């Protein structure tokens, strides 16, 4: 095992940059694999081994790795968030969950429709701030990677992409919940009883999503690029 020279590391970086990878995780994984593999050979074998690596890690192969990693990460995040959600229904967390549910149910029967809409915007705003914070932290990490490896093309963490996708889904759900009553012909949806159920469902959805997202981020941020 030896340390690669600066010239050798530059060759590796140029080879990795030429692949134009967009997944920060795969970019680092391929780079680490190249370096660890080449460090196990002497300097006289460097060119030959680098050539062999390039023959294996083709553009098509790396794109397949990216797709596989994204799908695996997506499934992993769903499983993790589902486990976190189920843990809120187990003892003794169930007491806290039931208390919050009862409190929201009580509030929804005592406040008017316009106030319910405002209440929904509060957790939505908190989620937005969390997503912005995650985006900033991930961007700082990715910029450091791009600078280290000399990569100029756009790259992003797969975990961040998934979180932004979930945020878009939540925002779309909110938009649908607000616009659907008007599109169905309700001139004043705030006074319609169905609007009460819609806003209640959205409030529970946002609260559950916020809790699972926060916990998942805390777990993944220890090792992932988010």
C-alpha positions in Angstrom: 0.0 0.0 0.0 1.4 3.4 -1.0 0.3 7.0 -1.2 -0.5 8.3 -4.7 1.6 11.2 -5.9 -0.1 14.6 -6.7 0.4 13.9 -10.4 -1.3 10.5 -10.1 -4.2 12.0 -8.1 -4.7 14.7 -10.7 -4.9 12.0 -13.4 -7.6 10.1 -11.3 -9.5 13.4 -10.8 -9.5 14.2 -14.5 -10.7 10.7 -15.3 -13.5 10.9 -12.8 -14.5 14.4 -13.9 -14.7 13.3 -17.5 -17.5 10.9 -16.6 -19.8 13.9 -15.8 -21.5 12.1 -12.8 -24.4 14.0 -11.2 -24.7 11.9 -8.0 -22.4 13.2 -5.3 -22.5 9.8 -3.5 -21.5 7.8 -6.6 -18.9 10.4 -7.5 -17.2 9.9 -4.2 -17.7 6.2 -4.2 -16.0 5.8 -7.7 -13.2 8.2 -6.7 -12.5 6.3 -3.4 -12.5 3.0 -5.3 -10.0 4.3 -7.9 -7.7 5.6 -5.2 -7.8 2.6 -3.0 -7.3 0.2 -5.9 -4.4 2.2 -7.4 -2.7 2.5 -4.0 -2.3 -1.3 -3.9 0.0 -1.2 -7.0 3.4 0.3 -7.6 4.0 3.5 -9.5 5.2 1.5 -12.5 1.8 -0.2 -12.8 -0.3 2.9 -12.3 -1.0 3.7 -15.9 -2.0 0.1 -16.7 -4.3 -0.2 -13.7 -5.9 3.2 -14.4 -6.6 2.0 -17.9 -8.2 -1.2 -16.6 -10.4 0.8 -14.2 -11.5 3.1 -17.1 -12.4 0.1 -19.1 -14.7 -1.1 -16.3 -16.2 2.2 -15.2 -17.5 3.4 -18.5 -20.0 6.2 -18.9 -22.8 3.7 -19.3 -21.7 1.7 -16.3 -21.5 4.8 -14.1 -24.9 5.9 -15.2 -26.3 2.5 -14.2 -24.6 2.8 -10.8 -26.3 6.2 -10.3 -29.7 4.9 -11.1 -29.3 1.9 -8.9 -28.0 4.0 -6.0 -30.9 6.5 -6.4 -33.5 3.8 -6.4 -31.9 2.1 -3.4 -31.7 5.4 -1.5 -35.3 6.2 -2.3 -36.5 2.8 -0.9 -34.2 3.2 2.1 -35.6 6.6 2.9 -39.2 5.3 2.6 -38.4 2.4 4.9 -36.7 4.6 7.4 -39.5 7.1 7.5 -42.1 4.3 7.8 -40.1 2.8 10.8 -40.0 6.2 12.4 -43.7 6.7 11.9 -44.5 3.3 13.4 -42.3 4.0 16.3 -44.6 7.0 17.1 -47.5 4.5 17.5 -45.6 2.2 19.9 -45.5 2.5 23.6 -44.7 4.9 25.2 -44.5 7.2 22.2 -48.2 6.4 21.5 -49.2 8.6 24.5 -47.6 11.7 22.9 -49.0 10.9 19.5 -52.5 10.3 20.9 -52.3 13.6 22.9 -51.3 15.6 19.8 -54.0 13.9 17.8 -56.6 14.7 20.4 -55.4 18.3 20.7 -55.6 18.9 17.0 -59.0 17.3 16.8 -60.3 19.6 19.6 -58.8 22.7 17.9 -60.4 21.8 14.6 -63.8 21.8 16.2 -63.4 25.2 17.9 -61.7 27.3 15.2 -63.1 28.6 11.9 -62.0 27.6 8.4 -59.8 30.5 7.8 -57.9 30.0 11.0 -57.5 26.3 10.2 -55.8 27.4 6.9 -53.4 29.6 8.9 -52.6 26.8 11.3 -51.7 24.5 8.4 -49.3 27.1 7.1 -47.3 27.0 10.4 -46.0 23.4 10.0 -45.6 24.0 6.3 -43.4 27.0 7.0 -41.4 25.0 9.5 -40.9 22.2 7.0 -39.8 24.8 4.4 -37.2 26.2 6.8 -35.9 22.6 7.5 -35.7 21.9 3.8 -33.8 25.1 3.2 -31.4 24.3 6.0 -30.8 20.8 4.6 -30.3 22.3 1.1 -27.7 24.8 2.5 -25.7 22.1 4.4 -25.8 19.7 1.4 -24.7 22.5 -1.0 -21.7 23.3 1.2 -20.6 19.7 1.3 -21.1 19.2 -2.5 -19.1 22.4 -3.3 -16.3 21.1 -1.2 -16.3 17.8 -3.1 -16.4 19.6 -6.5 -13.5 21.8 -5.5 -11.5 18.8 -4.2 -12.1 16.7 -7.3 -12.0 19.6 -9.8 -15.5 18.8 -11.1 -17.3 21.6 -13.0 -20.6 19.9 -13.9 -23.7 20.0 -11.7 -23.9 17.4 -9.0 -26.3 16.8 -6.1 -26.8 14.4 -3.2 -29.4 11.7 -4.0 -30.8 12.1 -0.5 -31.3 15.8 -1.1 -33.1 15.0 -4.4 -35.4 12.7 -2.5 -36.2 15.2 0.2 -36.9 18.0 -2.3 -39.2 15.6 -4.2 -41.1 14.9 -1.0 -41.4 18.6 -0.3 -42.8 19.1 -3.8 -45.4 16.4 -3.1 -46.4 18.0 0.1 -46.7 21.4 -1.5 -48.8 20.0 -4.4 -51.1 18.3 -1.8 -51.6 21.7 -0.1 -52.3 23.4 -3.4 -54.8 20.7 -4.3 -56.5 21.0 -0.9 -56.9 24.7 -1.3 -58.0 24.8 -4.9 -60.1 21.6 -5.1 -63.1 23.0 -3.2 -63.2 26.1 -5.4 -62.9 24.0 -8.5 -65.8 21.9 -7.3 -68.0 24.9 -7.2 -67.8 25.9 -3.5 -67.9 29.7 -3.5 -66.9 29.9 0.2 -65.1 26.6 1.1 -64.3 27.8 4.6 -67.9 27.3 5.6 -68.2 23.9 4.0 -68.0 20.8 6.4 -65.9 18.9 3.8 -63.2 21.6 4.1 -62.9 20.8 7.8 -62.0 17.2 7.0 -59.6 18.2 4.2 -57.7 20.7 6.4 -57.7 18.2 9.3 -56.2 15.5 7.1 -53.6 18.0 5.8 -52.6 19.0 9.3 -52.1 15.4 10.4 -50.2 14.7 7.2 -47.8 17.7 7.6 -47.2 16.9 11.3 -46.4 13.3 10.6 -44.2 14.1 7.6 -42.3 16.8 9.6 -41.6 14.4 12.4 -40.4 11.5 10.2 -38.4 13.9 7.9 -36.7 15.5 10.9 -35.7 12.1 12.4 -34.6 10.7 9.1 -32.5 13.7 8.4 -30.9 13.5 11.8 -30.0 9.9 11.2 -28.8 10.2 7.6 -26.9 13.5 8.1 -24.3 11.6 10.2 -23.1 9.7 7.2 -24.8 11.0 4.0 -24.2 14.2 2.0 -27.2 16.0 3.5 
